[in-house]
């Protein structure tokens, strides 16, 4: 249903690998900040090693944050509507 769609939306922007256990726990959609960190782990490691490219990495960070928080918001909204 919609929770599945939210997880697909989150995974669509994920350049790093988020394993199945994490996805099954729905951490991706419950906590937008956690999801951003999980999705950006590989990229942030590369930035630490090679440096930040302005106009590239900063836009990627912003885009990832928007995508993950939107997916999280959708999932939380669906979950709350089921309770109500």
C-alpha positions in Angstrom: 0.0 0.0 0.0 1.1 3.5 0.7 3.7 2.5 3.2 5.3 0.4 0.5 5.2 3.4 -1.9 6.9 5.6 0.7 9.7 3.0 1.1 10.1 2.9 -2.7 10.3 6.6 -2.8 13.0 6.6 -0.1 15.0 3.8 -1.9 14.7 5.6 -5.2 17.1 8.3 -4.0 19.4 6.0 -2.1 22.9 5.8 -3.8 24.2 3.7 -0.8 22.9 0.3 0.0 20.3 0.1 2.7 20.0 -3.5 3.8 16.7 -5.5 4.0 16.7 -5.7 7.8 16.7 -1.9 8.0 14.0 -1.6 5.4 11.9 -4.2 7.1 12.1 -2.3 10.4 10.8 0.7 8.4 13.5 3.0 9.9 13.7 4.6 6.5 10.1 5.9 6.7 9.8 6.5 10.4 12.7 8.8 10.8 13.6 11.1 8.0 16.9 12.2 9.6 18.0 8.6 10.0 17.0 7.8 6.4 19.2 10.7 5.1 22.2 9.4 7.1 21.7 5.9 5.8 21.2 7.0 2.2 24.3 9.2 2.2 26.8 7.0 4.1 28.9 6.1 1.0 28.8 9.7 -0.4 29.7 11.2 3.0 32.7 8.8 3.3 33.9 9.8 -0.1 33.5 13.5 0.8 35.7 12.9 3.9 38.3 11.2 1.8 38.3 13.4 -1.3 36.6 16.7 -0.3 33.4 18.5 -0.9 32.5 19.7 -4.4 30.4 22.8 -4.1 27.5 22.9 -6.5 27.5 19.1 -6.6 27.6 17.4 -3.2 25.7 20.2 -1.4 22.9 19.9 -3.9 22.9 16.1 -3.6 22.6 16.5 0.2 19.7 18.8 -0.2 17.9 16.7 -2.7 18.4 13.5 -0.6 17.1 15.3 2.5 14.0 16.4 0.7 13.3 13.0 -0.8 13.8 11.1 2.4 11.8 13.5 4.6 8.9 13.5 2.0 8.9 9.7 2.1 9.0 9.7 5.9 6.1 12.3 6.0 4.0 10.1 3.7 4.5 7.0 5.8 3.8 8.8 9.1 0.7 10.4 7.6 -0.6 7.0 6.4 0.2 5.4 9.7 -1.7 8.1 11.6 -4.7 7.9 9.3 -4.9 4.1 10.0 -5.0 4.8 13.8 -7.7 7.5 13.6 
